[in-house]
Amino acid sequence: MKTDRKSYSSEWKAKIALEAIKGQRTINEIASDYKVHPTQIMKWKKQALEQMPEIFSDKREKKLQTDEELKAKLYEQIGKLQVELDWVKKKAGLIS
């Protein structure tokens, strides 16, 4: 007999992790209310606490900038290659 695994949305996980971080109720109380295993709540809490400093750092913004610069360079290269291809086709007589 196979049981299906439950999957939770990121918003749901964040809500439960935030409640666990607040510490107003015990992990077991939260687990019983949301019908999630306490170990899973602890994992989500740990993950949230570990990734929180990254949210407020400038590294994400710098990564986005470098991604945009890379995209711009690649589009420029694609344009040059397209022009060269059209020139070769014209010289070969494929385009009139």
OpenMM code with the backbone's topology and positions (N, CA, C; nanometers):
from openmm import Vec3, app, unit

residues = "MET LYS THR ASP ARG LYS SER TYR SER SER GLU TRP LYS ALA LYS ILE ALA LEU GLU ALA ILE LYS GLY GLN ARG THR ILE ASN GLU ILE ALA SER ASP TYR LYS VAL HIS PRO THR GLN ILE MET LYS TRP LYS LYS GLN ALA LEU GLU GLN MET PRO GLU ILE PHE SER ASP LYS ARG GLU LYS LYS LEU GLN THR ASP GLU GLU LEU LYS ALA LYS LEU TYR GLU GLN ILE GLY LYS LEU GLN VAL GLU LEU ASP TRP VAL LYS LYS LYS ALA GLY LEU ILE SER".split()
positions = [
    Vec3(0.0850, -0.1175, 0.0000),
    Vec3(0.0000, 0.0000, 0.0000),
    Vec3(0.0896, 0.1239, 0.0000),
    Vec3(0.0747, 0.2047, -0.1006),
    Vec3(0.1580, 0.3230, -0.1171),
    Vec3(0.0818, 0.4469, -0.0700),
    Vec3(0.1485, 0.5299, 0.0087),
    Vec3(0.0861, 0.6539, 0.0520),
    Vec3(0.1486, 0.7690, -0.0249),
    Vec3(0.0671, 0.8646, -0.0601),
    Vec3(0.1153, 0.9812, -0.1326),
    Vec3(0.1817, 1.0776, -0.0355),
    Vec3(0.2895, 1.1381, -0.0811),
    Vec3(0.3582, 1.2365, 0.0011),
    Vec3(0.2828, 1.3689, -0.0048),
    Vec3(0.2799, 1.4361, 0.1056),
    Vec3(0.2161, 1.5670, 0.1092),
    Vec3(0.3158, 1.6707, 0.0594),
    Vec3(0.2640, 1.7683, -0.0105),
    Vec3(0.3498, 1.8791, -0.0514),
    Vec3(0.2825, 2.0083, -0.0064),
    Vec3(0.3642, 2.0988, 0.0406),
    Vec3(0.3140, 2.2238, 0.0955),
    Vec3(0.3696, 2.3402, 0.0149),
    Vec3(0.2914, 2.4458, 0.0025),
    Vec3(0.3366, 2.5636, -0.0706),
    Vec3(0.4406, 2.6382, 0.0133),
    Vec3(0.5186, 2.7192, -0.0538),
    Vec3(0.6213, 2.7947, 0.0163),
    Vec3(0.5582, 2.8942, 0.1144),
    Vec3(0.4418, 2.9475, 0.0795),
    Vec3(0.3732, 3.0407, 0.1698),
    Vec3(0.3306, 2.9693, 0.2977),
    Vec3(0.2822, 2.8476, 0.2822),
    Vec3(0.2379, 2.7676, 0.3973),
    Vec3(0.3570, 2.7373, 0.4884),
    Vec3(0.4682, 2.6962, 0.4285),
    Vec3(0.5887, 2.6667, 0.5060),
    Vec3(0.6375, 2.7899, 0.5797),
    Vec3(0.6365, 2.9037, 0.5107),
    Vec3(0.6832, 3.0280, 0.5723),
    Vec3(0.5945, 3.0675, 0.6896),
    Vec3(0.4651, 3.0500, 0.6737),
    Vec3(0.3709, 3.0842, 0.7806),
    Vec3(0.3980, 3.0001, 0.9050),
    Vec3(0.4168, 2.8700, 0.8851),
    Vec3(0.4408, 2.7799, 0.9972),
    Vec3(0.5781, 2.8073, 1.0583),
    Vec3(0.6803, 2.8289, 0.9741),
    Vec3(0.8148, 2.8572, 1.0245),
    Vec3(0.8166, 2.9864, 1.1048),
    Vec3(0.7462, 3.0870, 1.0583),
    Vec3(0.7402, 3.2143, 1.1296),
    Vec3(0.6739, 3.1975, 1.2653),
    Vec3(0.5698, 3.1193, 1.2681),
    Vec3(0.5031, 3.0943, 1.3957),
    Vec3(0.5971, 3.0215, 1.4920),
    Vec3(0.6758, 2.9296, 1.4393),
    Vec3(0.7716, 2.8574, 1.5235),
    Vec3(0.8818, 2.9501, 1.5720),
    Vec3(0.9252, 3.0423, 1.4874),
    Vec3(1.0300, 3.1378, 1.5252),
    Vec3(0.9808, 3.2314, 1.6350),
    Vec3(0.8550, 3.2724, 1.6259),
    Vec3(0.7988, 3.3619, 1.7278),
    Vec3(0.8060, 3.3004, 1.8668),
    Vec3(0.7845, 3.1709, 1.8753),
    Vec3(0.7964, 3.1017, 2.0030),
    Vec3(0.6814, 3.1226, 2.0992),
    Vec3(0.5682, 3.1692, 2.0516),
    Vec3(0.4536, 3.1917, 2.1382),
    Vec3(0.3852, 3.0613, 2.1765),
    Vec3(0.4019, 2.9599, 2.0912),
    Vec3(0.3463, 2.8275, 2.1186),
    Vec3(0.4570, 2.7251, 2.0972),
    Vec3(0.4395, 2.6087, 2.1539),
    Vec3(0.5393, 2.5040, 2.1377),
    Vec3(0.5298, 2.4448, 1.9974),
    Vec3(0.6378, 2.3793, 1.9579),
    Vec3(0.6414, 2.3148, 1.8272),
    Vec3(0.5326, 2.2072, 1.8180),
    Vec3(0.5123, 2.1358, 1.9270),
    Vec3(0.4096, 2.0311, 1.9274),
    Vec3(0.2690, 2.0884, 1.9115),
    Vec3(0.2423, 2.2024, 1.9713),
    Vec3(0.1120, 2.2668, 1.9546),
    Vec3(0.0906, 2.3098, 1.8096),
    Vec3(0.1942, 2.3689, 1.7514),
    Vec3(0.1859, 2.4122, 1.6117),
    Vec3(0.1656, 2.2905, 1.5211),
    Vec3(0.2406, 2.1846, 1.5488),
    Vec3(0.2317, 2.0626, 1.4675),
    Vec3(0.0917, 2.0030, 1.4725),
    Vec3(0.0328, 2.0001, 1.5897),
    Vec3(-0.1003, 1.9412, 1.5996),
    Vec3(-0.2061, 2.0294, 1.5328),
    Vec3(-0.1897, 2.1608, 1.5394),
    Vec3(-0.2848, 2.2511, 1.4740),
    Vec3(-0.2797, 2.2386, 1.3219),
    Vec3(-0.1589, 2.2318, 1.2670),
    Vec3(-0.1425, 2.2294, 1.1219),
    Vec3(-0.1303, 2.0883, 1.0645),
    Vec3(-0.1297, 1.9886, 1.1528),
    Vec3(-0.1181, 1.8484, 1.1115),
    Vec3(0.0092, 1.8238, 1.0299),
    Vec3(0.1197, 1.8731, 1.0854),
    Vec3(0.2519, 1.8562, 1.0263),
    Vec3(0.3416, 1.7996, 1.1353),
    Vec3(0.4338, 1.7128, 1.0994),
    Vec3(0.5220, 1.6514, 1.1980),
    Vec3(0.6140, 1.7583, 1.2591),
    Vec3(0.6370, 1.7525, 1.3904),
    Vec3(0.7219, 1.8519, 1.4569),
    Vec3(0.8630, 1.8602, 1.3982),
    Vec3(0.9173, 1.7477, 1.3552),
    Vec3(1.0505, 1.7490, 1.2958),
    Vec3(1.0514, 1.8324, 1.1679),
    Vec3(0.9449, 1.8229, 1.0905),
    Vec3(0.9358, 1.9006, 0.9672),
    Vec3(0.9296, 2.0499, 0.9982),
    Vec3(0.8570, 2.0861, 1.1017),
    Vec3(0.8488, 2.2270, 1.1416),
    Vec3(0.9855, 2.2776, 1.1845),
    Vec3(1.0593, 2.1961, 1.2568),
    Vec3(1.1938, 2.2361, 1.2993),
    Vec3(1.2861, 2.2559, 1.1789),
    Vec3(1.2726, 2.1715, 1.0768),
    Vec3(1.3537, 2.1872, 0.9556),
    Vec3(1.3202, 2.3185, 0.8853),
    Vec3(1.1905, 2.3485, 0.8742),
    Vec3(1.1501, 2.4733, 0.8093),
    Vec3(1.1980, 2.5943, 0.8886),
    Vec3(1.1904, 2.5856, 1.0200),
    Vec3(1.2364, 2.6949, 1.1062),
    Vec3(1.3862, 2.7164, 1.0873),
    Vec3(1.4617, 2.6081, 1.0884),
    Vec3(1.6069, 2.6166, 1.0714),
    Vec3(1.6411, 2.6753, 0.9350),
    Vec3(1.5720, 2.6306, 0.8317),
    Vec3(1.5957, 2.6807, 0.6967),
    Vec3(1.5661, 2.8303, 0.6882),
    Vec3(1.4582, 2.8726, 0.7500),
    Vec3(1.4212, 3.0146, 0.7477),
    Vec3(1.5258, 3.0985, 0.8193),
    Vec3(1.5720, 3.0527, 0.9340),
    Vec3(1.6708, 3.1280, 1.0093),
    Vec3(1.8050, 3.1342, 0.9367),
    Vec3(1.8419, 3.0268, 0.8669),
    Vec3(1.9686, 3.0254, 0.7942),
    Vec3(1.9648, 3.1171, 0.6720),
    Vec3(1.8508, 3.1262, 0.6067),
    Vec3(1.8421, 3.2050, 0.4841),
    Vec3(1.8022, 3.3507, 0.5080),
    Vec3(1.7638, 3.3838, 0.6279),
    Vec3(1.7197, 3.5199, 0.6560),
    Vec3(1.8280, 3.6248, 0.6314),
    Vec3(1.9523, 3.6039, 0.6736),
    Vec3(2.0542, 3.7063, 0.6460),
    Vec3(2.0743, 3.7315, 0.4965),
    Vec3(2.0585, 3.6296, 0.4155),
    Vec3(2.0750, 3.6443, 0.2713),
    Vec3(1.9680, 3.7364, 0.2123),
    Vec3(1.8516, 3.7343, 0.2706),
    Vec3(1.7414, 3.8172, 0.2211),
    Vec3(1.7781, 3.9643, 0.2279),
    Vec3(1.8491, 4.0024, 0.3324),
    Vec3(1.8810, 4.1426, 0.3542),
    Vec3(2.0190, 4.1816, 0.3025),
    Vec3(2.0902, 4.0906, 0.2384),
    Vec3(2.2240, 4.1224, 0.1898),
    Vec3(2.2180, 4.1795, 0.0491),
    Vec3(2.3292, 4.2405, 0.0093),
    Vec3(2.3390, 4.2992, -0.1239),
    Vec3(2.3814, 4.1963, -0.2276),
    Vec3(2.4147, 4.0744, -0.1846),
    Vec3(2.4609, 3.9722, -0.2776),
    Vec3(2.3547, 3.9395, -0.3810),
    Vec3(2.2303, 3.9352, -0.3390),
    Vec3(2.1217, 3.9029, -0.4328),
    Vec3(2.1115, 4.0089, -0.5404),
    Vec3(2.1235, 4.1351, -0.5002),
    Vec3(2.1129, 4.2444, -0.5961),
    Vec3(2.2291, 4.2394, -0.6946),
    Vec3(2.3498, 4.2112, -0.6445),
    Vec3(2.4656, 4.2023, -0.7323),
    Vec3(2.4511, 4.0864, -0.8287),
    Vec3(2.3972, 3.9756, -0.7813),
    Vec3(2.3768, 3.8597, -0.8685),
    Vec3(2.2782, 3.8941, -0.9790),
    Vec3(2.1723, 3.9670, -0.9456),
    Vec3(2.0751, 4.0067, -1.0464),
    Vec3(2.1383, 4.0976, -1.1506),
    Vec3(2.2265, 4.1883, -1.1055),
    Vec3(2.2939, 4.2786, -1.1981),
    Vec3(2.3829, 4.2007, -1.2934),
    Vec3(2.4598, 4.1056, -1.2414),
    Vec3(2.5487, 4.0286, -1.3278),
    Vec3(2.4681, 3.9437, -1.4246),
    Vec3(2.3533, 3.8939, -1.3829),
    Vec3(2.2673, 3.8175, -1.4727),
    Vec3(2.2173, 3.9050, -1.5871),
    Vec3(2.1786, 4.0275, -1.5555),
    Vec3(2.1303, 4.1189, -1.6584),
    Vec3(2.2426, 4.1555, -1.7547),
    Vec3(2.3639, 4.1774, -1.7027),
    Vec3(2.4770, 4.2091, -1.7884),
    Vec3(2.5080, 4.0924, -1.8815),
    Vec3(2.5022, 3.9710, -1.8291),
    Vec3(2.5278, 3.8531, -1.9102),
    Vec3(2.4238, 3.8402, -2.0210),
    Vec3(2.2978, 3.8627, -1.9874),
    Vec3(2.1920, 3.8564, -2.0879),
    Vec3(2.2158, 3.9586, -2.1987),
    Vec3(2.2537, 4.0801, -2.1603),
    Vec3(2.2786, 4.1852, -2.2596),
    Vec3(2.3923, 4.1452, -2.3532),
    Vec3(2.5002, 4.0901, -2.2986),
    Vec3(2.6136, 4.0470, -2.3814),
    Vec3(2.5723, 3.9345, -2.4758),
    Vec3(2.4941, 3.8408, -2.4245),
    Vec3(2.4513, 3.7291, -2.5074),
    Vec3(2.3599, 3.7744, -2.6207),
    Vec3(2.2679, 3.8662, -2.5918),
    Vec3(2.1800, 3.9175, -2.6965),
    Vec3(2.2606, 3.9938, -2.8020),
    Vec3(2.3623, 4.0655, -2.7580),
    Vec3(2.4482, 4.1371, -2.8516),
    Vec3(2.5208, 4.0377, -2.9427),
    Vec3(2.5724, 3.9321, -2.8845),
    Vec3(2.6421, 3.8294, -2.9616),
    Vec3(2.5469, 3.7601, -3.0594),
    Vec3(2.4250, 3.7322, -3.0162),
    Vec3(2.3257, 3.6717, -3.1049),
    Vec3(2.2987, 3.7626, -3.2241),
    Vec3(2.2875, 3.8922, -3.1979),
    Vec3(2.2640, 3.9877, -3.3066),
    Vec3(2.3774, 3.9872, -3.4073),
    Vec3(2.5009, 3.9879, -3.3585),
    Vec3(2.6170, 3.9850, -3.4487),
    Vec3(2.6180, 3.8567, -3.5312),
    Vec3(2.5932, 3.7447, -3.4676),
    Vec3(2.5926, 3.6174, -3.5394),
    Vec3(2.4822, 3.6129, -3.6442),
    Vec3(2.3684, 3.6711, -3.6150),
    Vec3(2.2573, 3.6746, -3.7102),
    Vec3(2.2954, 3.7567, -3.8327),
    Vec3(2.3628, 3.8702, -3.8099),
    Vec3(2.4070, 3.9545, -3.9216),
    Vec3(2.5072, 3.8779, -4.0068),
    Vec3(2.6028, 3.8107, -3.9429),
    Vec3(2.7017, 3.7329, -4.0166),
    Vec3(2.6355, 3.6207, -4.0970),
    Vec3(2.5397, 3.5533, -4.0376),
    Vec3(2.4689, 3.4466, -4.1064),
    Vec3(2.3948, 3.4991, -4.2284),
    Vec3(2.3288, 3.6119, -4.2135),
    Vec3(2.2577, 3.6721, -4.3270),
    Vec3(2.3558, 3.7087, -4.4380),
    Vec3(2.4730, 3.7609, -4.4022),
    Vec3(2.5743, 3.7982, -4.5010),
    Vec3(2.6231, 3.6745, -4.5770),
    Vec3(2.6493, 3.5647, -4.5027),
    Vec3(2.6960, 3.4413, -4.5659),
    Vec3(2.5882, 3.3850, -4.6584),
    Vec3(2.4636, 3.3873, -4.6144),
    Vec3(2.3551, 3.3390, -4.6993),
    Vec3(2.3434, 3.4216, -4.8273),
    Vec3(2.3596, 3.5526, -4.8123),
    Vec3(2.3496, 3.6401, -4.9293),
    Vec3(2.4635, 3.6113, -5.0259),
    Vec3(2.5842, 3.5924, -4.9763),
    Vec3(2.6992, 3.5636, -5.0605),
    Vec3(2.6862, 3.4267, -5.1269),
    Vec3(2.6241, 3.3339, -5.0597),
    Vec3(2.6073, 3.2001, -5.1155),
    Vec3(2.4908, 3.1948, -5.2137),
    Vec3(2.4156, 3.3012, -5.2226),
    Vec3(2.3041, 3.3057, -5.3157),
    Vec3(2.1770, 3.2447, -5.2611),
    Vec3(2.1709, 3.2240, -5.1307),
    Vec3(2.0512, 3.1671, -5.0716),
    Vec3(1.9429, 3.2727, -5.0492),
    Vec3(1.9852, 3.3963, -5.0357),
    Vec3(1.8914, 3.5077, -5.0168),
    Vec3(1.9077, 3.6017, -5.1342),
    Vec3(1.7961, 3.6447, -5.1938),
    Vec3(1.8090, 3.7350, -5.3086),
    Vec3(1.8051, 3.8786, -5.2678),
] * unit.nanometer
topology = app.Topology()
chain = topology.addChain("A")
for resn in residues:
    res = topology.addResidue(resn, chain)
    for name in ("N", "CA", "C"):
        topology.addAtom(name, app.Element.getBySymbol(name[0]), res)
